[in-house]
Amino acid sequence: MFSFIKKIQELLDKLKRNKGLFFTTLSVLSISGIVIFMYLILTMTGNVKEKVYTSISEDYVKTLNNAIHDKKLKYIDISKAIMTNQNIIDAVSTNNKAQIINETKKLNRAYKRNGMNSMIVSFYPVKDTKSIVRNTITSTLRSKSQIFGVEVQQNGVFITLIQPMLKKGKFIGLMELKESIHSLRTKLEENDDNFVFLLDKKMLVKLSLRTKSGRYKQVIKDYLVYQSAYSSRFYSKITEDGEEQFNKAMKLKHDSDDVYFRTYKPATDINGVEIGLYVIGEQIEKNNGFVNIADNMVKSVTMVSLGLVISILLFMF
């Protein structure tokens, strides 16, 4: 230990006698210290920025989940109102098809008049054993339970509530309330957020030829967008950034470019099968957006650090 200290003292004495070497060594050490300092500052600010991005992404997922849950509550309220309509109860309990069609048309027209353009109501009497219905309805008729979630049907992708119907405590059939998955856009864009639902290619086989013909466009890899439901500006940036960036984004569950910050959430259907992606985000330059605040914070810290380094260098020389 003492020999090590003695060697350091001898080195310092040697440096002091050779002033050129002394100042060169001091400059190298100082510049090295500044470089390390800058690296630490930039690394720390980068880590903080990533944590902020992760937090923002989690908030967007919560916002999306809340929007879907709000739809469920709305559907339940509507179903309760429908259950007070005795004409519908009687028609379903007796499997009166003509009356069911008539009452269904009345309800769907009323929803359109009240601004719920994508709302569709359908009824499935337990006594109707001849009509061909999809597997979800068949299994729910057997289980007599409530089901809520996203489902790919022949005429599109829907957020669906299937509700058991009772008459004097006896199960008489099912009521289905559904809206297009794209109706989430209106809810989420109320806060100036951007939203798009991307359908997995493998789900195309479930859609009718009329529904899918010429209406879906590939965005990236295995994902498609229903073109008429969205502005291309938001989802086209995903295409422009390429598959490599998209794969990185899927691992992080978020990404950003020069225009948008995006959060990705896998979309699963009623049976837990992955059917696509929810993409929600905001413009980077959104005035009150957290992404803009985080970027400005990082830029400010970086500029202050650079200013400090320049001041130290000027002082040294």
URHU-V375190 format. One record per residue. N is the residue number from 1. SS is DSSP state (@ for helix, = for strand, . for the rest). BURIAL is # if it has 24 or more other C-alpha atoms within 12 Angstrom, else .. D_LAST is the distance of its C-alpha to the last C-alpha in Angstrom with 2 decimals. Layout:
N|SS|BURIAL|D_LAST / N|SS|BURIAL|D_LAST
This chain:
1|.|.|36.07 / 2|@|.|35.66 / 3|@|.|35.07 / 4|@|.|32.24 / 5|@|.|30.57 / 6|@|.|31.19 / 7|@|.|29.53 / 8|@|.|26.36 / 9|@|.|26.45 / 10|@|.|27.04 / 11|@|.|24.09 / 12|@|.|21.76 / 13|@|.|23.36 / 14|@|.|22.88 / 15|@|.|19.16 / 16|@|.|18.86 / 17|@|.|20.93 / 18|.|.|18.85 / 19|@|.|15.33 / 20|@|.|14.17 / 21|@|.|15.81 / 22|@|.|14.61 / 23|@|.|10.84 / 24|@|.|11.90 / 25|@|.|14.18 / 26|@|.|11.89 / 27|@|.|9.48 / 28|@|.|12.84 / 29|@|.|14.31 / 30|@|.|11.66 / 31|@|.|11.85 / 32|@|.|15.58 / 33|@|.|15.90 / 34|@|#|14.46 / 35|@|.|16.85 / 36|@|.|19.66 / 37|@|.|19.05 / 38|@|#|19.27 / 39|@|.|22.32 / 40|@|.|23.99 / 41|@|#|23.49 / 42|@|.|24.84 / 43|@|.|27.63 / 44|@|.|28.62 / 45|@|#|28.77 / 46|@|.|30.69 / 47|@|.|33.12 / 48|@|.|33.61 / 49|@|#|34.30 / 50|@|.|36.84 / 51|@|.|38.52 / 52|@|#|38.83 / 53|@|#|40.31 / 54|@|#|42.74 / 55|@|.|43.79 / 56|@|#|44.35 / 57|@|#|46.36 / 58|@|.|48.52 / 59|@|.|49.17 / 60|@|#|50.33 / 61|@|#|52.69 / 62|@|.|54.11 / 63|@|#|54.61 / 64|@|#|56.44 / 65|@|.|58.58 / 66|@|.|59.47 / 67|@|#|60.50 / 68|@|#|62.80 / 69|@|.|64.19 / 70|@|.|64.90 / 71|@|#|66.97 / 72|@|#|68.98 / 73|@|.|69.75 / 74|@|.|70.74 / 75|@|#|73.02 / 76|@|#|74.68 / 77|@|.|75.38 / 78|@|#|76.89 / 79|@|#|78.97 / 80|@|.|80.38 / 81|@|.|81.40 / 82|@|#|83.05 / 83|.|#|84.98 / 84|.|.|86.71 / 85|.|.|88.22 / 86|@|.|91.68 / 87|@|.|92.41 / 88|@|#|89.54 / 89|@|#|90.57 / 90|@|#|94.14 / 91|@|#|93.18 / 92|@|#|90.97 / 93|@|#|93.48 / 94|.|.|96.32 / 95|.|#|94.25 / 96|.|.|95.33 / 97|@|.|93.20 / 98|@|.|94.15 / 99|@|.|93.27 / 100|@|#|90.00 / 101|@|.|88.95 / 102|@|.|89.95 / 103|@|#|88.08 / 104|@|#|84.99 / 105|@|.|84.90 / 106|@|.|85.30 / 107|@|#|82.35 / 108|@|#|79.97 / 109|@|.|80.91 / 110|@|.|80.31 / 111|@|.|76.80 / 112|@|.|75.92 / 113|@|.|77.23 / 114|.|.|74.97 / 115|.|.|71.78 / 116|.|#|71.83 / 117|.|.|72.23 / 118|.|#|71.32 / 119|.|#|73.46 / 120|=|#|76.41 / 121|=|#|79.14 / 122|=|#|81.64 / 123|=|#|84.50 / 124|=|#|85.95 / 125|=|#|89.35 / 126|.|#|90.18 / 127|.|.|93.66 / 128|.|#|92.33 / 129|.|.|92.77 / 130|.|.|93.10 / 131|.|.|89.86 / 132|.|.|87.11 / 133|.|.|83.90 / 134|.|.|80.54 / 135|@|.|79.97 / 136|@|#|77.90 / 137|@|#|80.86 / 138|@|.|83.38 / 139|@|.|81.54 / 140|@|#|80.94 / 141|@|#|84.63 / 142|@|.|85.39 / 143|@|.|82.83 / 144|.|#|83.50 / 145|.|.|79.91 / 146|.|#|77.13 / 147|=|#|74.34 / 148|=|#|71.14 / 149|=|#|68.34 / 150|=|#|67.34 / 151|=|#|69.87 / 152|=|#|70.01 / 153|=|#|73.43 / 154|.|.|75.18 / 155|.|.|74.23 / 156|=|#|70.59 / 157|=|#|68.23 / 158|=|#|69.18 / 159|=|#|68.26 / 160|=|#|71.68 / 161|=|#|73.69 / 162|=|#|77.07 / 163|=|#|79.15 / 164|=|#|82.57 / 165|=|#|85.39 / 166|=|#|88.12 / 167|=|.|91.48 / 168|.|.|93.06 / 169|.|.|90.89 / 170|=|.|91.88 / 171|=|#|89.35 / 172|=|#|90.25 / 173|=|#|87.27 / 174|=|#|83.62 / 175|=|#|81.63 / 176|=|#|78.49 / 177|=|#|75.82 / 178|=|#|72.93 / 179|=|#|70.21 / 180|=|#|68.11 / 181|@|#|64.83 / 182|@|#|63.19 / 183|@|#|64.31 / 184|@|#|61.31 / 185|@|#|59.16 / 186|@|#|60.67 / 187|@|#|60.06 / 188|@|#|56.42 / 189|@|.|55.50 / 190|@|.|56.61 / 191|@|.|53.07 / 192|.|.|51.43 / 193|.|#|50.96 / 194|=|#|51.73 / 195|=|#|54.34 / 196|=|#|56.11 / 197|=|#|58.55 / 198|=|#|58.43 / 199|=|#|61.63 / 200|=|#|61.72 / 201|@|#|63.55 / 202|@|.|66.01 / 203|@|#|67.41 / 204|@|#|68.65 / 205|@|.|71.91 / 206|@|.|72.81 / 207|.|#|72.62 / 208|.|.|75.58 / 209|@|.|75.35 / 210|@|.|75.62 / 211|@|.|72.75 / 212|@|#|70.25 / 213|.|.|71.33 / 214|.|.|68.55 / 215|.|.|66.91 / 216|=|#|64.24 / 217|=|#|61.14 / 218|=|.|58.87 / 219|=|#|55.38 / 220|=|#|53.88 / 221|.|#|55.33 / 222|.|.|58.54 / 223|=|#|58.20 / 224|=|#|60.01 / 225|=|#|59.93 / 226|=|#|62.92 / 227|@|#|61.76 / 228|@|.|63.74 / 229|@|#|62.53 / 230|.|#|58.80 / 231|.|.|56.35 / 232|@|.|54.84 / 233|@|.|51.33 / 234|@|#|50.57 / 235|@|#|52.10 / 236|@|#|51.22 / 237|@|#|47.51 / 238|@|#|48.58 / 239|@|#|50.19 / 240|@|.|47.19 / 241|@|#|44.80 / 242|@|.|47.11 / 243|@|.|48.79 / 244|@|.|45.79 / 245|@|.|43.99 / 246|@|#|47.33 / 247|@|.|47.85 / 248|@|.|44.47 / 249|@|#|45.38 / 250|@|.|48.73 / 251|@|.|47.10 / 252|@|.|44.76 / 253|.|#|47.53 / 254|=|#|45.11 / 255|=|#|42.68 / 256|=|#|40.87 / 257|.|#|39.95 / 258|.|.|38.68 / 259|.|#|41.83 / 260|=|#|43.51 / 261|=|#|43.18 / 262|=|#|46.32 / 263|=|#|48.14 / 264|=|#|50.83 / 265|=|#|53.90 / 266|=|#|56.78 / 267|=|#|60.10 / 268|=|#|63.16 / 269|=|#|66.77 / 270|.|#|69.60 / 271|.|.|70.16 / 272|.|.|66.52 / 273|.|.|66.06 / 274|=|.|62.70 / 275|=|#|63.45 / 276|=|#|60.11 / 277|=|#|56.85 / 278|=|#|55.97 / 279|=|#|52.73 / 280|=|#|51.38 / 281|=|#|48.06 / 282|=|#|46.30 / 283|=|#|44.19 / 284|.|#|40.45 / 285|.|.|40.10 / 286|.|.|42.94 / 287|.|.|41.83 / 288|.|.|42.87 / 289|.|.|42.62 / 290|@|#|40.92 / 291|@|#|39.33 / 292|@|#|37.63 / 293|@|.|36.49 / 294|@|#|35.12 / 295|@|#|33.24 / 296|@|.|31.73 / 297|@|.|30.72 / 298|@|#|28.93 / 299|@|.|27.17 / 300|@|.|26.08 / 301|@|.|24.73 / 302|@|#|22.85 / 303|@|.|21.32 / 304|@|.|20.32 / 305|@|#|18.74 / 306|@|.|16.76 / 307|@|.|15.66 / 308|@|.|14.58 / 309|@|#|12.57 / 310|@|.|10.82 / 311|@|.|10.18 / 312|@|.|8.81 / 313|@|.|6.40 / 314|@|.|5.36 / 315|@|.|5.57 / 316|@|.|3.79 / 317|.|.|0.00
